[in-house]
Amino acid sequence: MANNKPGRISDKLVRWEAEKNPLAPLSQSQINAYLSLSEHIGDSDFMSLEIEDHDIDKSDTNEDPQILNRNIESAEDFHKFYQEISQKWMSADIKPCLQLANELRSQLDEWNLMLSKMDECMELIGMLEEKYSEVSKKTNSLYLAGEELHTDQTSLSNICQEINERLSIFNAADSIHSKLDSPSFIVTSEMFANMMMSIDTGIKYLNSHMSYKESNKYLALYVNSRYKALSLVQTYITQCLQTGTESLDTTEFIAHYGKFQAIATKVRPVIELLENRIDLDPVYSAALEDCVLAYVTRRKALLGSSISNTLSNYTSSGSDYCSTLRSSCKILIQLTHDENRLYQCFFTNKSPVFREYLETVCMHLYDMLRPLVIHMKHFETLVELCTILRIEILQDYVSEDASLEVFGSVAELLLQDTQERLVFRANLYFVTDISEYKPSPGDIAYPEKLKQMEAIAEEMQYRQLTRYDSTGSLVSSVSEAPSVMSKQSVGGWTSAADLHGMWYPPVRRTLMCLSRLYRCVDKTIFQSLSHEAVALCLKNIHQAALLISQKKTPTDGSLFEIKHLLIIREQIAPFQVDFTIKELNLDFSKMKNAAWGLIQKHDKMFALNSSNSIIEFLLEGTPVVLENSVDSRRLVDQTLKESCQTFINHSSNSLISPLSMFLDEVQKYIKWCNMQGFLAIVKQQEFAQPKAIQEKVQESLAKIKKDLPLLHQSMALYLANGDTQFVLYRPIKNNILHMFMKIQQFLTTNSYTKEEQQLIACPTSEQMSMLLSTSSLASTKSNSRKTSAVSIDEDPAETNENSL
């Protein structure tokens, strides 16, 4: 309880005058009295006194116990008590205060004296500032006058310096001219470089100040000095080249380059003076070209004869033309590289003079090989030369090295001449070996050659299968035999019809020639040559097919032509060129009509009006230029389509010729009756009797059963491609079915009875389709060899059906 008492007291003191619920609330009148009392106490001297010593003797405090123990009952008593106490306390403490006051008064006097002195100092400072400003103004004016004098001095010195510089250009002209005339003057010295700079500066200055009195005189003097300096440079370079190489042997190439490189180190600083001044005046370019000419002239004198002798040795050595070309080109390529490197040791920029020199060097190759090329007759050699020049030289060497540009232009020129000769020989080859080729009996010994080759191929397959049987078991041989056959048909042994050696010679020569030309000539030239070669080859193939048809059968001739047309179409497909070419022809048909009109109107030849016959002839008789587009691939496809159509028509007609002849007789009789106005009753005619029709049907069926397997065997022998055989056989089959359907329609239309139709025994479409399929399966050999396929845009059966 005792410990909590201070806490309760503090809480009560806090709550004594709290704003809310105070313990001792005051009324408004009490508050006003408290405020007035506090103001009165604040105005008394007692509140302003500072008590310095709080340890007052107890005797002083107990001096008048009566006064301290006075009872105070009212505010008036308190005020009286307070005044008495304050007077006694003030009388006890007044002495130190008075002493302090006296000290303060003395210090105040001292400070006032100090302030008066400070005012005097401030007045002196003001006077000093005024005098300082006057001195500053005078100093500034003096400084400005000095600056003006310094500026005048600088301008005068600049004018003097400029005058000296101008005079130095005029004064140096005579000294430079006299120094250049000195015989002991050396162009490789530093003085010469400075002199060249002075000459360039003087000429530039005088050209920009032509208004001076003697500018023309001194300009001519400087120009003359420059010409003398350039002449000294050219003389020095020429002498260095002459003296440094006069003892060299023309056959020692290595010594040439070493000696010239040593000369380059001596003359290079002088040449740099000219190269650095090319942009200043064309005179320096001309002088540099003269130096290049002197260099080139010396190089020609040393290398000209040696190059000719070296290349001539290759041509006279008896080696083949291809080796001669390769060796000669390699020599000139190396020589071009060496000449370029040596030229760069002397000069920085390429010169037309040096290019002409390289062309002269490289033209030795052209002059040596061109006579050989233009008299060359062997086609293969020309092809090899074109291949070497175009691929090995131009593509592999020249296109990868910019320094071989000049050699490349000469090689390109030689290539063009070689291509021109190649094109001429190719055209001659097309005529002699393709167009005018006369086949020997062995060339058109078909189908004997194919049968012989097929027997050889079957024997090789049998040997291969026998080898597999000897190395494995019977089960493994049976399982592996189909895969062996398929491998042989795809990549090993192709059909006898597709062996390269069995191709018709004009076909083999045409494709060989085109494959050679494709790599050697431009695409536009190749397009024209390919069209001509293919057209002549197709013509010769057709002629050979006619000979085979005459000696053997039309089927052999047609299949021979189809076979080789397929080979041509397949072999020209990989060529990445457009085989379409444009041909320009002149149409003179209008000229014929115009000439006829001129003859008829000869009386109006001199008429002076618009009906003048000569004018009409000139206007109407002008030939017309016709442009035709010819495509070799389309020509092959069109010829192949026509050959297939001929083969299909012939095969179909040969199998059903009795029925087709019967229908032709019926059509002739009906046409005759219509012309005579009679009613055509076909059934009553002798050729339309059931017995006669039955004989024709049986004859056709017998031909189908006999000849159709042979036709399949011939197709397999020539074509050996199941897809191609199917494409050709399908329209033949459709034509046969269509013919028997027409016979059925004829019997129904002409009211043949069922007994008569049974006597005729015409098979239905289903029966014929089964018969044809059975015949096809029985006659087709089991082979899957494929090399080419044919696709006919229009179904030949449709054309045949329309014709029937």
Number of C-alpha atoms within 10 A of each C-alpha: 5 6 7 8 10 11 11 11 11 11 11 15 14 12 15 14 14 13 8 8 10 14 13 12 14 12 8 9 9 10 12 12 11 12 11 11 12 11 11 10 13 12 10 12 11 16 10 9 11 9 8 8 7 6 7 8 9 8 8 10 10 11 11 10 9 9 12 12 8 11 11 12 8 8 10 10 13 13 14 12 16 13 14 11 14 16 12 10 13 14 9 11 15 11 11 11 13 11 11 11 12 12 11 12 12 11 12 12 11 11 12 12 11 12 12 11 12 12 11 11 12 12 12 11 12 11 11 12 12 11 11 12 11 11 11 12 11 11 12 11 11 11 12 11 12 12 12 11 11 12 12 12 12 12 11 12 12 12 12 12 12 12 11 13 12 14 11 12 19 20 13 17 20 14 10 20 19 11 14 19 12 9 7 8 13 14 19 15 11 9 12 19 15 11 20 19 13 17 25 17 14 22 20 13 15 22 13 11 12 12 10 9 8 11 18 15 11 19 21 14 18 26 16 14 23 22 14 15 21 20 13 16 23 20 14 18 22 21 13 16 21 14 10 15 19 10 8 13 11 16 15 12 14 8 14 18 15 12 14 20 16 12 19 21 11 14 21 16 16 18 21 14 17 21 17 10 17 15 11 12 10 11 16 20 17 14 20 24 16 15 22 24 18 19 20 19 16 17 17 17 11 20 16 15 12 16 22 15 12 13 21 17 12 18 18 9 9 9 10 11 19 17 14 20 21 15 14 22 20 14 16 21 20 12 17 21 15 13 18 17 15 16 21 13 17 22 19 12 8 12 16 11 16 19 16 13 19 23 18 17 22 24 20 19 23 18 12 17 20 16 10 13 23 14 9 16 14 11 18 12 16 26 21 16 22 26 20 21 25 20 14 13 22 22 14 13 15 21 13 10 13 10 16 20 17 21 25 23 16 20 22 16 15 22 24 16 17 25 23 15 19 28 20 14 17 21 15 14 19 24 16 12 17 24 19 14 15 14 16 8 9 9 14 19 14 21 19 11 16 20 16 12 17 17 13 13 17 14 12 14 18 13 12 15 18 12 12 18 17 10 10 12 10 12 9 12 18 14 10 15 15 12 11 17 19 15 15 19 18 15 11 12 18 20 25 25 26 22 13 12 10 14 18 19 18 24 22 18 18 21 20 12 20 21 15 18 24 19 16 26 23 11 16 14 14 20 21 18 22 24 19 15 27 25 17 20 29 23 15 22 24 21 16 21 24 19 16 23 18 12 14 15 15 19 21 23 27 22 23 28 28 25 22 24 24 19 21 21 21 14 15 19 10 8 11 9 13 13 22 17 14 12 11 10 12 11 12 14 12 15 18 14 13 21 18 12 17 21 14 11 14 12 11 15 16 12 12 8 9 8 13 17 23 20 16 16 21 13 12 16 19 15 15 13 11 11 11 12 10 15 18 22 19 13 17 19 20 14 18 23 21 15 20 21 23 16 23 24 18 16 22 24 18 17 24 22 17 20 23 21 13 18 18 13 15 19 13 12 16 17 13 13 14 12 9 10 9 10 9 16 12 17 16 10 11 11 14 19 15 21 14 13 24 19 15 21 22 17 17 21 19 14 16 21 16 13 16 20 19 14 20 20 17 20 24 21 20 24 27 26 22 19 16 19 19 14 17 22 19 14 22 24 19 17 25 24 20 17 21 21 17 16 21 16 11 16 21 13 9 13 11 16 12 11 10 16 17 13 13 21 15 21 19 14 16 10 12 18 16 12 15 19 13 13 18 17 12 11 16 18 13 9 14 18 22 18 20 18 17 22 13 15 9 10 15 25 22 13 13 18 13 8 7 13
